[in-house]
Amino acid sequence: MKLFYESFRSLPLLAGIAFSVSGFCQSSGLDLNAIDKSVNPCTNFYRYACGTWIKNKPIPSDQSRWTRFNELTVRNQEILRKILDEAAKPSPSRTPVEQKIGDYYAACMNEAAIEKRGVEPLKQALAGIDKIKDRRQLTAEIIQLHRDGIRVFFALRVGPDEKDAEQYIVHLLQGGISLPDRDYYLKDDPKTVEIRHEFVKHLTKMFTLLDTGLGHPTADAGKQALAVMAIETILAKNSLDRVALRNPDNTYHKTTIEELVQLTPDFGWKEYLVKSGVPPVAYLNVAEPGFIKGLAPILESISLDDLKTYLTWHVLDSNLNVGGRTPVEAAVLPKAFEDENWNFYSHILNGVKEQQPRWKRCVEGVDTSLGEALGQQYVKVAFSGESKERTLKMVSEIEKEMAKLIQEADWMSPATKDQAMTKLHLVANKIGYPDKWRDYGKVKIAPDDAFGNARRARTENLQYRLGKVGQKVDKAEWSMTPPTVNAYYNPSENNINFPAGILQPPFYNSKAMDTVNYGGIGSVVGHELTHGFDDQGRRYDGRGNLRDWWTESDGKAFEGRADCVVKEYGGFSPAPGVQLNGKLTLGENAADNGGIRLAYMAMMDSLAGHPLTKTDGYTPQQQFFLGYAQLWCSNATPEAAAVRAKTDPHSPGEFRVNGVIRNVPEFSGAFSCKVGDAMVPDKTCRVW
């Protein structure tokens, strides 16, 4: 799944509500107050479009960065809070949906009850780990933990068969580590070594807190921390890096059950599949066979005590990072654990100065665990049909422009163009929210059991996914909740998806001029459509199957054009001593460049025959480029910038603007720039 916006967690917000957006002028729709006219747009267009915004919008103390996305999130959270506050009030008139989301939120907000229960909710899982006496019992406990949604050692996922995209199959994936990326365990630069040292200190503190809560002595906490670090380092060494993971051919290995058993003979795979709830299957996809094979020496040679310590850590960790590695959600354990968790993952890793208020984190928790239930309430008050209609029209316009680019590509043969056109015509689009809402009826939610609610929601979600194995893929299903401020392309389904949350300013503004909206939501549409033909998407055909439909010479021509983008972005630095990884960010950079080109073409076609007059002092072309650039105004802590440079396939906002603008020849004409200016280099790159 290719996301438009880089985020460890999706950012929810409301769309379609009538409100004023500070800085947005109602004549053009541009944020004129964001512009810094002391900067030459030909020298640094990002600073020109966003310079005053950057100066006036420091990073809040509870954030690792501050962007236009975050601005919208704050507004949205206030309204979601009102929805949940109302739903949390006990009433016989509450609908089942209101009861679920209201009671989940109420339990999350009840810190006194969470403190009173302490670590009691963990005791059942910890007792199971404590009873492990041999390797067979180790297998049984791993099964139980996975059933509870605790992904120790590896991960199980249900998704389309990438070479038979109409069917769901089981995927076994590498996993089991706690730091943001494998490189944090393996690299020896001073900063990475320092983070590893801090991580061991964090583990030690967590084990000390756990032992205190259980009434156990704490003398072994440091030893326990080192045991976890040692095991996770081995898992990291066995893992593919993020660049290798970008190639879907590296992660597709259809494997029979007997072949899986041979990879890790002493692990009870047949028992695991049956007791985990996987329906009878003849095969599955072992995404990284080397990783699964590498589990054998870990499970066979490392002492049971150390393996039990590793399992204990992940039981604790899974209830602190409920929705992901960055703790933006409220934990369901006492505050001392939550504070230490925040200190490491948010403060040390990302430079955040203080925690968000609990209510915000509880809002995020509801969105993670009961997303479509919350989404139903959200769209009732927050989504405009007008924005959906306008987006559908723009999708149609931009698909026509993509057809032109394909037909005009002098580096593609007729045979490959025919295949590309077939794929383009099969692209489906989904806008706003699902046609059919997910039913959470099986999930028991209580107003006084935050831990149990999170666990039951997690467990039911796994069983919900496992129930799809062997069935036909439901392409109407969404991978994001309606309030999410993001968009994505799904290569296995060949569809582009725009949740309601993104269809509002600055992406879409019903009161703005079309030129600004083309730069905003138009570039988003173009971005997602281009993903179908980027370095990953091009490997899938129109039916969503992983298949090479390119001639050999056309494939080489594509790689040559893509390599130019790799080198260009690899030269950008988001923070002192940090370089972007051009190979990791290739797909998103190619989509940014292709997306703005498609949106610009669509805009110019729409303007044909109309007078090109200025508004707010800017021509239509200038409005377009400013509308695009102002999507990406941002500030970030140096720590967060460094983490994202290692882990994020998206470039930072500055380079999503300047890196793109450099490659758009129409920009120089719009702002009267000349070759040799920083925004008009001698050599440019273009994939599409």
C-alpha positions, 0 to 999 in steps of 0.5 A: 500500500502506497501512502501519500503522507508519511506517518507512523500513525494515520492523522484523522481530521474532519472534512466538509464542515464549514469553518474558517481556515486562518490565513486562507484568502477567500479570493484565491484560496492560497495562504498568503500569510505563509509566503515569505516574499523576502525569498527569491522563488527561483532560489528556494521555492519551498521557503518562498511559499512557506517561509513565514509559516515556518517562522510563525509555527514552532513545533508544539511541545507535544509534537515531534514536528508540525505540519499542515497535517498536524494543524488539521489534526488538532481541529479534528481531534476537538470535534472527534472528542465531542463525538466521543464525549457524547457517545460515552454518556450512558443512555438507553437511546445509544446505538450499538455503534455509539456504545462501542466507541463511547465505552472504549473512550470512557474506559481509556479516559478512566486513569484511576481504574487503570492505576488501580488494576496495575499490572494485574491484566498482564498476569495471565499472559505472564503466567503462561510464559512462566510455565514454559519448561521446554521447547514444545511449550515455547511453541504453544506460548508463541501461538497464544501470544499471536492469538492475542495480537502480540507479534513475537519473533515474526508476524502473520498477515492476511492479504491478496496472493500477489500472483493471484490477486483475487484470493486472500492468503496467509503471509508470514513476515519478518518482525519481532524487533522494538526499534524503528528499523533493523539498522538501529541494531546494526550500525556503529555510528555514534548516534546509533550506538547512543540510541542502543545504549538508551534502549537498553536503559529503557528496557531495564527501567521497564523490567524494573517497573514490571517486577515492582508491580508484580512484587518481584525482586529487580536485581535481574532487570539489567540482565533481562534488558541485555537478553532482549537486545541480543535476541532482537539484534539477531532478528535484525541481522536476519531481516531484509532492509527497507530498500530490499523490501521495496521490491515485491519479487523479494517478498513473494515465495509461495510455500507449501506447509511441508516446505515451511516446516523444513525452514524451521524444523523444531517449530510446530508450524502445523500446530501454529497454523491450526491453533492460530485460527488459520483455515486449512491451506495448502500453501502460504507466502513466506515473505522472507524465507531467510528470516524464517529459516534464521529463527531455527538457531534462535529457538533451538540454541538460546536459553529458555530463560532468555527466550521467556524474557523476550516474550515477557518484554513484548507482552508489556510493550504491546500494551504500551504501543497499542497502535504502533511504535510511536506512542500517540495512543494512550496506554492501557497500563499504569502511568509510570509505564506510559511515562517511561515508554513516552520518554524513550520513543517520543522524547529520546528518539523523536525530540518531543518535549511533553506528552499529548493530553490523554484525551487526544491519545484516547481519540487515536485509540478508538480510531485504531481499534474501532475505526469504522465505528467511529468513522460512521459517526464522523461522516454523519457530521463531517463529510460533504458530498460536494467534495466527493463529486469534485474529486471524482471529476478531477480523477477522471481528468487526471486519468485522461492526462496519464493516458497522454503521458503513456502514449507520448512516452518515446522511451516505451514500445507499443507493446508495453504502452498497450499493457500500460493503457489496459492497466490504467483503464482498470484503475478503480477509485474509492472516495470518502468512506466504505459503501458497507461498514464493518460490523464490530458486534463480536467485540465486547467493549466495557466502560471500565476495562481499558486493557480488556477492550484493547486486547479484545479488539486486537484479537477480534481483528486478527480473527476477522482477517483470518476468516478471509483466507481462501475467499475472494478479495473484497476490493471495496474494503478500505485500509484507512479509516474515514477520518484519516488525512491521507490517501493511498494506492493499493497495487494488488487491487489497482485502486486509488483511495481518498478518505474523507479526511483529506478532502478539505483545505489545504488539499481541497477548498470549495471556496478556492479557485480551481487553480489552487485545488489542482495544485492541492487535491489534483496533485494528490490524485496524480500522485496516487495514480502515478504509484501504479506506474512507479518502481513498485507499482509497475510490477503489477498488472491491471488485475493486481497480479505481480507480473512483468508486463514490460519488454526487457528494453522498456524495463531498462529504460524505466530503470535508467530514468528512475536512477536519475531520481535516486541520485538526485534525492540522495543528494538532499540532506534533511538534517546536519549529517543526514542524507536522504536514501534515494532508493528508499524514497524512489517510489514516493519521489516519482509519484510526487513528480508525476502527480504534479505534472498530471495535475498541471496538465489537467489544470491547463486543459481546464483553462483553455479558452479562458482569460489567464488573469491574476488573483491576489497578485498571482497568475493561475500558473503561480497559484497552482505551484503555490497551492502545491507547495503549501501542502508541505509547510513543516517544522521537525525536530532534528531527532525526528528528521533523522529517524524518518530519513532512515525509515520513511519512504517519503521525502521531507516537505522541503524536498517534496517541494524543491525536489519536484519543482526543479524537474517541472519546466513550466515552473521556470516560466511561471516565475520567470526563473532562468537556467542556473537558478537553484530551482532550474538546474542544468540537468533534470529528472523525469520518470513520467 
